[in-house]
Amino acid sequence: MNLLIFRQNSFLPGVLLTFVLAGVGFLLAKLPILQQVGPLAVTIAIAVLFRHFFGIPEIFNKGAKFSAKRLLRAAIILFGLQLNVQLIMAEGFPLLLRDLLVILFSIGTMMVLAKWLKADRGLSLLLGIGTGICGASAIAAVSPILGAKEKDTALSAGIISIIGTFFAIAYTLLRPFLPVEAEAYGMWAGLSLHEVAHAVLAGESGGEESLSMALLAKLGRVFLLVPFSLLLIALMKRHQDKNTSTQIPFPWFLIGFILMSIAGSFIVTPYMPNASSFLNLSSSVTSFVLTMAMAGLGLNVSLKDLTERAWKPILAVSATSILLSIITALIVF
């Protein structure tokens, strides 16, 4: 009887499944080719294939949804520790202005191209936000605000991770041939690449100064995630007041993100012994929790969705990323 209750009502089997899928994704991401792709995209692919070949047995449903929703929000909260507010404030308004222009350009260009290509609007908006702010983390943060379907969140997160990886590798290959200083190259990488990990991957190829500048520029975009989300809530409420009585839920996990950012910036970094080691550990934990969440989301994606709905948004986000790289290069260089 206890076993029957466990099977029918517990979320543990599904959470364990996402844990295993994430673990396999991390292990496969250590292989030479997949190492550049990263565990996030690899795990989403594994989850999609799992669903395709095995389906989703009822025992896993509750836990998979728990990972896709609860763990996703927990990962966003933990992600706040990686944002050093003091560094952003020290750099000031010029950095934030450039980051804001990157966000506006990415979303605007993405939506124009999506309309021209007649691409899926929901996927395109998520990809535009991911391109402009901080990749899969931004997509995960705004999805509840937009009321995005779980399969759209997973699709867009997987696409942005793969596209961003290609661009980060391309930057690394181009670095020896670019007649620019390390700081300028790092600023370019931080302003134009999709995720923090992509900025790190590309920035490292230019040395310590390049990496520092890449992280600074990228974290400025991460800093704008919260005000952007609040603006998005206001716009959604204004739109829905005219068309429907449905309420936009406030993403309380963003409050956790802010509190963790403050704690990391003003308590952990200046006062905690071995703060660097602690932040590295928290970054690894955050990555794994986010990957478990993406496994849960990936279990809701069918290959049919991928082939029928994703190819036009992929074209649009690729073109947007190329244009963003060119324009930010012209500004920085």
N, C-alpha and C positions, 0 to 999 in steps of 0.2 A: 504493500500500500504506500509506504514512504517513497519507494522508488517511483511509483506511478505519479505521486504528487510532484516529485522532483522533475520528472520528465515533462509534465504538463504545464507547470506553473513557474518553474525556476528560469531565470535568465542566465544562469551559470553555463549551461552547455553552449549557448550562442556566444557568450563572452569568451569562453575557452577556445571556441573555433576561431574567432577573430584574433585571439592571442597567438594561436598556432599559425594562422595565415600570415600575421605580421612577422612572427619569428622566421618563417620560411622566406618571407620577402627580404628580411634583413640579411639572412645567410646568402641568398642568391645574389643580393646586391654587392656582395664582396667579390664576386667573380669579375674577371678583368673587363669584360664589355659592359655588364650590367652595373658595375661600380659607378660609372658615370651617370647612369640613369637614376639611381637612387632607390631606396627601399619603398618610398611612397608609391611611385608609379608601378614598380614591380609587384607590390602587394595588391594594388587595385586590379592589375591584370590577372593575378592568381585568383582573386576572389571572383572576377567575372568568369573565368574559365571553370572554376569550381561550380558556380551556378549553372553554367551551360551543360556540363557533363553529369552533374549529380543532382541538380535542382536544390531547393532549400527545404530539407525536412522540417516538419512542424516543431521539432524539439529545439531547433536553432533560431526560430523566428524572434522570440522575445529578446534573447541575448544579443542578436545581431542588431536589432533596433536600439537596444540600450547602448551598444558601442557607437552606433551611427549618430546618436543624439547626445547622450550624457557624456561619453568619453570625448566626443568632439568639442563640447563646450569646456570640458576640463583641460583639454590640450590648449585651447585658446587662452584660458586663464594662466596656465603655466608658461605659455609663450611670452607673457608680459615680463617675466624675469630677464629676458634677453634684450629688452629695450632700456637702454641707459638714457634717461631723460636729461641728465646733466650734460651729456655730450651734445645732444641735439640743441639744448638751450644755449650752450656755449657757442655753437656755430651760428645760431640766430636765424633771422628772417630770410636772408638770401637763400640759404639751403632749403628751407621749407617752401619758399616760393618756387624754386626749381622743381622740387618734389611734387608740389601741387600742380604745376603745369604738366608734369609727366602723367599724373593721374587723369587730369582732364583730357589730355591728348589721347591717351590710351583708350579710355572709355568712349570718347567721341568718335575716334577713327574706327574703332571696332564696330560700333553701332551703324555707322555709315556704310562700311563694307558689308556688314551683315544684311542690311537692307538691300544693297545692290546685288548681293549674291542670293538673296531670299533664304538666308540661313535662319536656323532656329533662334528666335529672339532671346529666350530665357538663357540658353547656353551661351550665346554671344555676350550677353550682359555680364554673366558670371566670369567669362574669360577676359572681358575688358577690365573688370575690377581686379581680377587676379594679375593681369599684366601690369596694371598701373600701380598697385599697392604692394602686395607681398605674396603673390602666388596662391597656393592651396590654402594657406592660413587665412587670407583675406576672403577667399571663396567660402570657407567654412564659417567665417564670422558673419557674412552678410546673407547667407542662404536662409536662415530663419527669418530675417527681416523681409526678404523678398518673397517668402513663402515658397522657395524653390523645392522641387521634388528631390527626393534623396538620390535618384538615379542621375539627375542633372548635376547635382553637387559632385557626385563621384566621377561622372564623365568629365566635367570641366576641370576638376582637380587633377585627374590623370593626364589630361591633355596639356595643362599648363606645366606640369612637372616634366613631361617629356620634351615639349617645345623649349622650355627654359634650359633644360640640360643641353640640347643641341646648340643653343646660342652661347651658353657658357663655354662649351668645348671650342666653338668657333672663335670666341674671344681669346681663349688661351692659345690657340694656334696662330692667331693674328698678332699677338703681342710682340714677338721678336721683330716683326716687320713694320711696326708703327713707330714713327719718329716723334714720340711724345714722351714727356716725363712720367715717372711712375705715379705721381699724385693725380695727374690729369687722366691717365688710363684708369686708375682706381675709381675716380669720380664718375667716369663714363660707365664703368661696369655697375656701380651702385645705383646710378640713375636709370639705367635701361634694362637691367636683367630682372627676372621675374621673382625669384625667391631669395631669401637670405643665403641659403646654401649655394645658389648659383652665383651670387655676388662674391662669396668666399672662394668658390672654385676658380673663378676668373681672376679675382683680385690677387690671390696667392701667386699667380704666375708673374706678377710685376714686383714682388718683394713686399717687405713689411709696410713701407709707406703706402704702396698701392692697396694693400689689403685693408689698412686702417681707413683710408679714404673711401674705399668701396663699402665698408661696413657703415661708416658715418652717413654716406649718401643714402644707403639702403634703409638704415634705421630711421631716417627722416621720413621716408615713405610709410614705414610701419607706424610711426608716431601719428600719422594722419589717418590711420585706420579708424580710431575712435570718433573724431569729429566727422569723418565721412559717414560713418554708420549712423550717427545721430542726425545728420542732414538727410540721409536716406530714409530714416524713420519718419521725419517730418514730411518729406515729399510723398511717401507712401500713404501716410494718414490723410494728407490733403487730397490725394487722388481718390482714396477709398471713401472719404466723407461724401463725395459726389456720386459715387456709384454703388456703394454697398455699406452695410452696417458692420461688416467684419472688422474686428479690432486687430491692429498690428501689435503683437506682443513685444514688450521692451526686452532687449537682449541683456538680461542681468549679468550674464557672464562677462560682458564688456567692463562692468564695474570691477569684477575680479581681475581682469586684465590690467586695468588702471592701477589697482591697489598693488598688484604684483610688480608692476613697473616702478612704482614709487618705492616699494620695499627693496627691490633690486638696486635701484639707483642711489638711495639715500641711507640704506641700512646695510645690505649685504656687501656691496662694493667697497664702501669706505671703512667699514668696521669689522666685518667678519674675517677671521683668519682663514687663509686659503680660499678666499672668495672666488678666485679664478677656477679652482678645481670644483667648487660647489656649483658654479654657473655652468661649467662643462657637463657635470653630471646631470643637472636639471635640464640642460639642452637635450641630452641623450634620452632622458625619461620622457620629455615632451615629444620628441620625435617618435618614440615607440608608441606612446598613447595616441598620437595623431594618426599613426599608421594603423593601429587597431581600429580606430574610428573609420578610416578609409576602407579597411577590409569590410566593416559592416555596411558601408555605403555601396561598395563594389558588389556585394551580394544581391543588391537590388538592380544591377545593370545587366541587360541582356546584350548579346552580340548583335542582335538585330538593331537595337538602339544605336550601337556604335557605328554600324555600317550605313544605316539609313539617315541618322540625324547629325552625326558628328563631322562628316567630311567637309561640309561647307564652313562651319565654325572654325575648323582646323585651318582652312585656307585663310579665313579672315584674321585669325589670331597670328598666323605666320606673317602675313603681310603687315599687320599692325606692328609686330615686333621688329620687323626689318626697318620700317619707317621710323620707329622710335629710336632704334640704334643709330640711324643716319642723322636724325635731327639732334639727338643729344651729343653725338660726336662733333657736329658742327658748332654746338654751343660751348662744349668743353675744350675742344682742341683749337 
